[in-house]
Amino acid sequence: MNPVEKAIWFIEGHFAQPLDLDDIAEAGGISRFHMSRAFVVATGRPVIGYLRARRLTEAARQLAEGAPDILSVALEHGYGSHEAFTRAFRDQFGVTPEQVRAARDLETLNLVEPIMLDNT
């Protein structure tokens, strides 16, 4: 696998844990500078933006399934407060976590699914 593929593999296996660019670059075996550049070239998305979008997508799924407590979902996905989570969620999807939980519907959200790696 190339460094970006290693990074994607690492992110998908660990995105529920605290991660930063240094962790991801180390998993890819390259510098953080090179990872930042290579990831954007390969995927069209910044590495930390992808990580954030994946975390929020999984949080949205939990909320649509009726998670009883938004704060626990926020904490589970790396946010330190309900407010920070709501702000990031609204920036990503254009709606609040409360609206998704109440509607129990993901159809209107632009979810970010895992990047599929080529079998070769």
Secondary structure, DSSP 8 states (H G I E B T S, - for coil): --HHHHHHHHHHHHTTS---HHHHHHHHTS-HHHHHHHHHHHHSS-HHHHHHHHHHHHHHHHHHTT-S-HHHHHHHTT-SSHHHHHHHHHHHHSS-HHHHHHHT--TTS-----------
